[in-house]
Amino acid sequence: MPNSGYGNTGGERRSGDFWRNDGGMAPRAFDPMLEPELFRGVLARRVFAFLIDLVVLSVPVLLG
């Protein structure tokens, strides 16, 4: 019987029974030591985004 991937198929546990849609590839985290260009300027962008969030949230609070 082919495994459809839905629910329990008779109490057996096969590796294909798990809900996965990764194409068989292992999850990969970005490493700042191997790919530093992906992390350049992140701190400045996050600080700027925090300030924007602070302004956007403070306007309704002050009006309330």
C-alpha positions as CSV (number, residue, x, y, z in Angstrom):
1,M,0.0,0.0,0.0
2,P,1.5,3.4,-1.0
3,N,2.0,5.9,1.7
4,S,-0.2,8.9,1.2
5,G,1.3,10.9,4.0
6,Y,-2.0,11.4,5.8
7,G,-2.4,10.3,9.4
8,N,-1.5,6.9,10.9
9,T,-1.5,4.0,8.4
10,G,-2.1,1.0,10.6
11,G,0.3,1.7,13.5
12,E,3.5,1.5,11.5
13,R,5.9,4.4,11.6
14,R,7.9,5.0,8.5
15,S,10.3,7.8,7.7
16,G,7.9,9.0,5.0
17,D,5.0,9.5,7.5
18,F,6.3,12.9,8.7
19,W,5.0,16.0,7.1
20,R,7.9,17.4,5.2
21,N,8.3,19.5,2.2
22,D,12.0,20.2,2.1
23,G,12.8,18.1,-1.0
24,G,15.0,15.8,1.2
25,M,17.5,18.5,2.1
26,A,18.6,19.1,5.7
27,P,17.8,22.5,7.2
28,R,20.6,25.0,6.9
29,A,21.3,28.0,9.0
30,F,23.4,30.9,7.8
31,D,26.8,31.1,9.3
32,P,28.2,34.6,9.8
33,M,31.8,33.3,9.7
34,L,31.2,31.7,6.3
35,E,28.9,34.3,4.7
36,P,29.6,37.7,6.5
37,E,28.1,39.6,3.6
38,L,24.7,38.4,4.6
39,F,25.1,40.1,8.1
40,R,26.6,43.4,7.1
41,G,24.4,46.3,8.3
42,V,21.9,44.2,10.0
43,L,22.3,45.9,13.4
44,A,21.8,49.4,11.9
45,R,18.7,48.3,10.0
46,R,17.2,46.7,13.1
47,V,17.8,49.8,15.2
48,F,16.2,51.9,12.4
49,A,13.2,49.5,12.3
50,F,12.9,49.7,16.1
51,L,12.8,53.5,16.0
52,I,10.1,53.4,13.2
53,D,8.1,50.9,15.3
54,L,8.5,53.1,18.4
55,V,7.0,56.1,16.5
56,V,4.2,54.2,14.9
57,L,3.1,52.7,18.2
58,S,3.5,55.9,20.3
59,V,1.1,57.9,18.1
60,P,-2.0,55.9,19.0
61,V,-0.9,55.7,22.6
62,L,-0.5,59.5,22.8
63,L,-3.9,60.0,21.1
64,G,-5.5,57.5,23.4
